Amino acid sequence: MTQPPPNEPPKGDGAPAPSPFAKNPEPGPTSDQAPQAPQAPQAPQPPAQAPTPTAPGFGAPTAPAPGFGAPTPPPPGQQPGYGYPQAPGQPPQAPQAPQTPPPPAAGYGYPGQPPTQPMHSAQTPPPPGGQQPYGYPGGQGDPSQQPTAYGMYPPQAPTPPPAPNGGGGGLTTQLKIIIAAVVALVLIVGGAVVYKATSGDDPQETAGGTTGTAEGGKSGGKEDPAAPKAPDGPGKEQVPGNAASKVKFQIPIPAVKDLTSFKGSWITDKVYAKPHLKSVVGYDIDKGTQLWKIDLPGAVCGSSRWNTADNTKGAILFESAKKPDMKVAQCDQVGLIDLVGGKLLWQKQFMNGDRPARMENVTISGNTVAAATLYGGGAFDLTGKELWSPKPTGDNCKDKGYAGGPKGLVALRYCGEYDSPKILVQTLNPADGNPLSTFTMPTGSDKANVLSVNPLVVSADVNDSAEGTSGMSDIFSVDAKTGKQLARIPVDGEKYDPDCDFDDIENCAQIAVGNNKVYLPTLEHRGSADTGRTNEIVSFDLATGKPTSDRIDAGERYSMYPLQMDGGNLIVYKTPPYDKGGQIVSIDGGSLKQTVLLDNPSDRSVMEAEREFSFDLKNLRYANGRLFMSHDLLSESNSSKKHLAIVFGH
C-alpha cells in the first residue's frame, strides 16, 4: 500500500504514550470532555460587513454558497433577477426560465468515462468564493442550486412576495423583519442537517463520509426495497448492534536475529492458528489462550490461503532441519495440519535429482493439496497420497504456482526461457492435475497472479508497462470453461493501488472480485479536510472491461482498501487518521450502502499497535466478526514492532 504515515497529528503533541495492553481496553473511543448542551439559536443580527469565508473544518457545517437563503444584489448596470425585491416605483421583472445545473465532473480516480447513472458518493461543497476542494464535482449555474451532497440541494429561502397592487410600494419594515427571521431559521436548520450528514461520531455511520451510512441497530437500518441487489447475494457477516470493538488478545513478538518467516494464518470457528518460531501455535479465538503447539524442524515458509471444506485442516510449507553442508535451511517440506487437535498429519517433499526441491507455493482445493516448486508442481490428497508430481516436458514447461479454494484449482504454467516465458493459465481437474481449459497470456507478460478462480480473473505486467508500485499493467477476465478472453482491463498504476506478492500467485491484496466486477482502490490524495488524505474504490465490469458507475468514497481523513468478498458484499479495511482507530466496513454490492462492522479503539497505545500492521494488508483477515492482523517476516531490525499478531472483536 503506497501511503505515507497515517494522517499526522498537529505539531506539539508530545504526550507520552501509555504502556500498551496492560489490559484489554474498553471498547469504543474515549473523550476527555463531557458533551456540551446545545445552545439556543440567537436572533440574527445584520452584520456591518460580510465575513470572509473560510474552508469548513472536518465535521463542521459547510458555509452556504452565494445566494443561499438570501438574495444577492445584481452587478452594477444589470437588472435584478426574478424574485429579487424591487426598488420603489419600479414594475416587477418578468420571470426568467430556470437554469438546469450541468452534470458534475467525476471525482479523483473515477474512470475516464461519463457515468450513465449517478455515482453513489457524497462530496462537501466548496466555501463561497473559494477554490473547489479536491475531487468536488464542478459546474456553473445558479449557485443556490449547487448540491451540498451528491444529488442533494440546500433548502431554499422563500422568495419575498411582491408588493401590493403590482409592487410599486416596496416592503414594510415589519414584513422585512419577518422575512429575515424566516431566512435565519432556514439557515440554522439547514446547517444542522449538513452537520448531521457529515458527522462521523456515530460508530454505526461511515466515518467522515455520507455514502451509504447505516441507520443503527442490528439490521444496519431499514433496507430500501427499490435499491439494486448484489448479483452474488447477501453476505453472512452479522451487523453488530454496536460497532465499537476492543482488543480480544495480542501475541507478543518473539526474539529473532535473522530474517525469519511467520507466513500465513488459519481461522476456524474456535481457533486462530499462527506460525511461530519453528512451530505453529493454536489460540482460543476469543480468549487468546494457547490451545496447542506443533513443533517443526524449521521455520514456516508458506501456508494455504484456504482451509479444507470442513474448515478443520490447513496446508503449510516449512524448512527441513539444516544440514552441515547447507548455509541456510531449505524450504522443501509440505504438510497438512489438524487445526482442531493441533497435529501435523503428514509431511512430504518433491525431489529434484538427489535433493529435495525448494517449495514455492501451496494451496487447497476440495480434497487436494497442490504445491509448486522451482522445478514444477504436484499434489497430494488429504491422506498424503501423491496425485501427481513435477515431470520434465519437451516444451520446457512447468507449473509455477497454484490458486485454489472451494470453486476450483488453477495453475500458472510457464513455458520457454526464464526471461521471456509464455504464460498459460490452466483450470485443472483437482483429482489428477489434467487441464480443463487453457488461456495464453499476451507475449511479454510477466509477474502473473490469479485474482479469482471462479470467475477466472488474472493479472500481469505486459511488456514492462506497469506504472507505480502495483506491478500489474492489465487484468484479464477469462471464460473458465473455454479459456477464451472476455475482457482486458488496463490498470493505471498512477491512479489505482492494488498490492500483489509475485512469489505467491494468489496473494494479492487491496483488490477483490465479485458481482461480476473487479474492485480497485485509487491512490490516496488530499481531501477537503485541513489534514489527512483519502481515496475511493471503483469497479470494472468483467464481461466488457469497462468502468462501472460505482464510486465508493472512504470519507475525509480515511482511506479504504478491499479485503475480501462476503457474498455480494465487499469487506474493506479503512486506514484511520492519527487520532482514530481503523474500521472494517461492509459495502452492499447493489446499493453501495456502507455499514461499519468494527470500529477500533482510539486509545493511543491501541492505535500504535494497530498502526504496526496497516502498511501491509496482505496479512489482514476478517472472519466471524473479528479482525486478525499479523506479520509474516520479522528480523532484529524490526525493533519498533511489538506484536506478532493482534485480534479485534466485540
N, C-alpha and C positions, 0 to 999 in steps of 0.2 A: 504494500500500500504506500503510495507516494504522497505522504502527508508530513507536514512539519510537526514539531511537538504540539500536543493538544493546545487549543486556544489559550494563549498565555495570559496570566493574571496581570492586573495593574502592577506597576513597579512599586516597590516599597513594602510588599507583603512578605515580611521576613519572619513571621511567627514560626517557632519550631514545630515540626510535625510530631504528633503523639506516637508512642510505640505501637506499631500495627498489631492488631489481633491479640490484645491482652485477653479479650473475649469477643465472641461474635457480636458485632454492633447491632443495635436495634434497627429494624427496617425503616426505610424512608429517610428523607433529608431532614436535617436539623435546622433550627433557626435560633438566632441569638436575641431576637426581639419579638415581643408579642404583637400580633396584628393590630393595626390602628383602626379605630372605629371610623367609618366613612363620614366625611364632613357634609353638612347640608349645603346645597348649592347657594351661592351668593347671588344677589340681584346683579345683573350685568351693568357695568359702568362704562360709558363711552370713553375709550382711550383718547388721550390727546394726540397720540401718534401711533400708527400701526407698528406693532413689534416686529423685529427682524426674525424671519422664520429660521428654525434650526432643524437638523435631521432628527427624527424621532429615535429615542433610545429603545433598547430591547424590551419588549413587553409594554411600552408606554403607548398611549393613544396617539394616533397619527394626526398631525396638523391638517386642517382642511385645505383642499385645493382652492385656488382663487375662484370666487364666485359661489362657493359652497355656503349656502344658508343666507347670504345677504347679497343684494345687487351690487355690481361693480360699475362705477361711473365709466361712461364711454370716453375714448381718447378725444382730445380737442379737435373740433371740426367734424366729428361724426355724430350721427343721430343715435340716440339710445335705442337698444333693442326692445322688442315687445315685452311688456310686463315691467319695464323699468318705470319707477314713479315719474310722472310728467311734471314738468315745471308749470307753474300757474299760467293760465292763458294760452296754453298750447293744446291742440287737439291730440287725442291718443294716436299712437302709431299703429299702422296696420300689422297684423300678426305675420311673422315670418315662418317659412317652412322649417320644421325641426330638422336638425342635422343628426345623422346617424354616425356614431363614433366608429372609426375604422377598426379592423381586427387587430389585436395586439401582436407584437412580434414575439417569436419564440425565445424562451429563456436560454441560459447558458447550457450547453451540452445537448440541447434538443436537436434531433436530426434535421438536416437542412431540407425540409420538405414541409409545405404548409399543411397543418393538420386538417383532417376532414371533419373533426368534431372537437369541442372544447377540451383543452388539456385539464387533467384532474389535478390542479395545483392552485395555490394562492400566492399572491405577491403583495408586498406592502407598498402603498403609493408613495411617490416622492414628495419631499417637502415643497411648499409653494415657492415657485421661483427658483428652486434649486435644481441640481443635476439629478437625473433619474438614477436610482440605485442599480447595482449590477444585476442584469437579467430582468429588470422591470419591463413589462410589456409597454412599448411606446405607442404613440398615436397622438393626433391633434384633434381639434374639435372643441366642443363645449366643455370647459374644464369641470363644470359641475356634474358632467356625465362620466368622468374618469372613474374606473372601478377602484374601490378600496380593497377588495379581494377579487380574485379572478371570477368574472361573471356576476359580481355584486356591485351595486351602485349605492352611493351615500344617500341618506334621507334628504329630501329636498325641502327647503324652506317654502312656505306658502307664498304665492305671488300676491302682492298688495292689491286690493280691489281698486277699480277706477273710481275717481271722484264722482259724486252725484251729478246727474244731468249731463253726462258725457265727459266729465273730467276737467272742467275749467277751474275748479276752486281749490285743488290740492288736498292735502291730508290734514286733519285736525291734530292738535297736539296729543289728545287722548288716544286717537287711533294709532299714531306713531308709537306711543308707549306700549300699546297692546301688541303691535307687530314686533317691536324689539324684544318683548318678553317671550313671544312665541318662538322667535328665531333663537334666542338664548336657550330655551328649553330643548329645541330640536338639536342644537349643538351639544348640549350636555348628554342627552340620551344617545345621540349618535356616537359621541366619543366613548361612552360606556360600552356600547355594543362593539366598537372596534377594539377596545381594550380587552374585552372578554374573548373576542375571537382570536387575538394574538397572544393571550396569556398562556404560559406553559406550566403554571403552578399545579394544575391538576394532573397527577400521575397517570390518570386514565386518558388524558388528552395527549396528542402528539406534541412533544416538547418543541417549543419555538416555532410551530407551524400551524396551519389551519387546514391542511389537506387530510380529509378522512379521519377526523378525531373521533374517538369513542365517546359515547354519552354517559359512560359509567355503568356500574352494575356488572354482574357475572356474564351477561349476554353481550356486553360491549355496546349496548344501545340497540334500539329497535331497527330491524332490517327494513330497508325500503323494498317493497315487493316489485317495484318497477326497475330497480337497479340491475345492471347486467350481471350475469352469473359467470363464475370462473369455469372454463371448459373442463378442467381437471377435478372439479367438485370441491366440496368443503374440506377444511383441514380437520385434524384430530387434536391439535393442541388446545387445551382449555383456556378460556379467558378468565383470569382471576378477578375476584371481587375488589381486590386492592393490589395494584401492580407493584407497590413498594417491596423491594427484595432485601435480603440480608445475606451475609456470608454463611453458607452452610458449613463449609470446612475448607482448609487450605493445607497443602502439602509443602513443607519446608524444602528449600533447595539443598541437595546433597553436596558434600565437599568433593570437588573434582579438580584435577590439574590439567590434563589434556582434554582436547575437544572430545566430548562424549555424547553419543546419541541416546535420546529418550523418545524416539519417534513413535507417534501414534497414541491411541487410547481406544477403549471399548466401553460401551454403555449398555447395561441391561436394565430390567425393571428394578433390581436391587443392588447392583454392583457397578462401581466405576473402577475400571482396571487401567493402570498407568505403568509403563515401563519405568524401572528404577535402575540402580547400579547393578548390572549383571543379574537382573531379575524383573519379574512383573508382579505388581502388588495389587490386590483387590481391596477396595474400600467400600464400606457401607454407604450407599448413595445419599443417605440423609444425615447420618451421624459422623461420617468420615473415619470411623474406627476401622482398623485393619482386619480384614476377614481371612485373607490367605496371602501366601507369597510363593512364587515359583522361582527357584534359583536356576540360573543359566550359566554356561561356561564363559560367556562373553556378553557384550552389550547388545541390546535390541537395535537392529539397524533397519527395520522395516515392519510395517503392520498393514493388515487389511482394513480398508475403509468400511467394509461391510461385515456384519455377523452372519452366522448361518441362519437359515429360515426360521428356526425355533428360537433364535436370539440367545443361544447358550454357548456358542463357541466363536473363537476368532483365530485368525492366522497371523503368524509372526515370522520375521527373518531375524536371525541372530548370529553372532560370531561364534565360531568354534574356539576351543582353547588354543592359545598362542603356542606355536611350536618353536623350538630353539632356532631353527633356520629362517624364521619369519621376523621381519622388523615390526610388523603390526599384525593384529589378529585379522582374520579373513571373514567377511560376511558371507558364509557359504551354507548356512543351515536354514531350512524352512520347517515350521512346526505348526501344530494345531493345539490350542489351549482350551481347557474347560473353564469357562468364565463363572460357573456356579460353584464347582468344587475346588477350583484353583489347582489344576493339574496340567502338565504337559502330556498330551495324549500320544503324540508321536513326533519324531523329527526325521527329516530326510535331506538328501543332497543330490545334486546332479554332478556328474564327473566330466571334466574336460581333459581327456587323456588319462594320466595317472593322478591328477589333482582335482579336488573339488572345485566346481565352477563358482565364481562370485555371483551372488544373488543381487538382483536389481529392483524387483517389484513383486508384490504378491496381492492377490485379491480372492474373493469368494463369490461364486455364482451357483446357487442351488446347492448341490452336493459335491461341488468341485472346488478344489483349492488349486489355483493356477499361479505359477511363479515363473518369472523370466530371469535369465542370466545374461552375462555378456556374450554368450555363445548361442542363445536361443532360449526357448521356453518349454515347459512341460507342466503336468498337472497330476494331482492325486485325488482320490475320493476321500470321504470323511473318515474312513478306516485306515488311511495311509497307503492304499493300493495305488500303484502308478497307473495312470490313464494314458499318458503319452510323455515323451521326453525329447529334448533337443536332438535334431538329426541334421547332418550335413546335407545340403541340397546343391544341385548343379547350377542353379541360378544365384548362388551366394545369398540366399535369403535367410532371415532369422526373425523370430518373434522378439521384439524389443520390450514389449510390456503388454499387460492385460488390464482391462477395465471390466468390473463385474457388477454384482448387485442382483436384486430379485427379478430384473427384467431381461437378463441375458448376459452373454460374455462376448467381448470384443477384443481383438488383437491388433496391435500396430506392428506390421511386418515390414522390415527394412530389407531392401534388395540392392545389390550392386556395391559400389565403392562407398567407403565410410564418409568421405567429404562431399559426395553428391549422390545420396541414395534415392531410390524410388520407394515411396512410402505407400503401402497398401493398408487399407482399413478393412478388416475382415470380421464379420459376425461368425461366431463359431458354435458348433454343437458342443455343449459342455461335457458330454459323455466321452467324446473321442477326439475333440480338437479339430475336426474337419470343417473347412469353411463353408458357410451357407450363402454368403454374398461377399463381393469384393468391390471396394471403391478405391480408385487410384488417385492420389492427390496430385495436383499440378506439379510439373517439373520445377525443380528449385525449392521444393518445400523442405522445411526443417523444423525442429522443436515442436513436434506434433503432440497434441493432448486430446484425450477423449473427454468432452464436457458432459455427454449424456449417452447412455447405451440405447435407450428407447424412450423418446425418439433419438435417432442416432445423430449426434452433433459433435464435430471435431474442429480443432483449430490448428493453425500452423503459421510459421513465418515464411512467406513465399518470396524468394529472390532477395532475402535480407532487406525487405521493405518495411519491417516493423519499426514503428517510431515509439518514443517514450520508453517506459520501463516494462511494459506488459509482455514483450517478446512475441506477440502474435500480430499478424497483419490481416488475417482473414479467418472467418468462421464458415464452416461448410455444414449445411443441412443435407442429410443423405437418407434415401429410402432404404431402410434396413433389410427389406426383403429382396430388392433387386440390385442394390449397390449404386443406384442412379442418383446423381446430384440433384437436389431440389432447389437449393439456393446457395449463393455465395455472398457473405456479408463482410464488407471491408470494415476493419477496426482501426479507427484513427487513434493512435497512441498519444496524440497531443490533446485528445478530448476524453477518452474513456480509460478506465483504470482497473482492468482485471489483473490477477496475480497468479501465475502458474509455476509449478515446480516441474522443470523439464527432466528431472531424474525419476519422476514418478508420474506416469502418464495420466492418472486420474486424480491428481491432487491439484486442481485449480480452485482458487478462492476468489471471492469478490465477483462472482458470476453465477448465474443459475439458469436452468432450463425448465420450462413448464408452461402449460396453457398454450402450447404451440408457438412459444416465443422464447427468445433468449434475452435475459435481463442483464444490463450493464450499468455500472456506476460511472458518473462523469468524474473528472478530476476536480479536486477542491478548488474553490475560488472565493473571492471576497463576497460577502453578502451585504445586507443593508445595515447590519448592526455595526456599532463603532469598533468592536473587536471580534475576532473569530472568523472562521471560514465555514463554508457549507458546500453541498453538492446535490445532485439529483440522481435518480435511476430512470433509465429509459429502456425501451424494448424494441426488438425487431421480429418481424413475422418469419417463422421458419419455412413457410411454404413459398413466400415471394422474395424474402430477403429485404423487404422494405421496412422502414421505420414505422412503428405504430403511433397512435396518438397518446400513448402512455407517457406521462411525465410526473414522477413522484418526488416531491420536494422533501429534503431532510429537515428543513426548518432552520432558523437562524442559529448559528454557532454550533450546529450539529452536522455531521456527515454520516451517510448511511451506505452500507455495503451488503449485498446479498450473501446469505449463509447457505440456505437450502430451501427446498420447496416442502410445504406441508399440504398435501393435496393440491388444490388450486391456489393456496395462499403462499405468498412469498415471505419467508422469515429473514429479517435483516438485523444487523447489529449497527447501532448508532454510536459512533465515537463521540465522546462528550466534550464540552468546553472545560476549562480548567477548574471550574467551581461546581461541576455536576458529575454524577455517575453515568455510566453508559446505559443503553437501553436495548432490549430485544423487542422488536415491533413486528406484528403480523399484518401484512398488506393483502387485502382481499383482491384476488386476481381478476375479479369482474368490475367492482365499483372503485377499486383502489383505496378503499377506506382503510385508514391506519388505526391499529389497536395496540396499545402498549401492553406487552405480556410481562416484562420485567423492567423495573426502574431501579437501578442500583444506587446504593447509598452515596451521599455526598460528604460523608466523613473523610477527612483528609487522608488518614492512613489507608483507608479502603480504596480511595481514588488512586493513590500512589501505587497500590498493589495491582489494581486493575490496569493501570497505565503500562505496567510491565509487558502486558500481552497485546496491547491494542495496535502495535505496529506490524504484526504478522498474524493475519486472521486465518491462516491455514489450519491452525490448531484450536479454533473455536468451534464448539459444537453445542447445539441446543436440543434437548430432549426432555419430555415429561415435565415441563415447567422449570427446567434447570439449565443454567448456562455453565459450560465447562470450558475453562481456559487453561492452556498448558504450554510448556516449552518443549521443543524437540531436539535442540542442540545446546549444550552448555560447556563452558570452559572456565578456567580460573580467572580469565579476564572479565567474566560477567559478574563483577563484584557488586554492581548496582542491583542485580536481581536477587530477590529474597525468597521466591516461591517457585516450586516446580509446577504447581497447579493450584487453581482456586476455583471454587464452585459457588455459584449464587443461586438462590431459590427463595421460596416464600416460607 
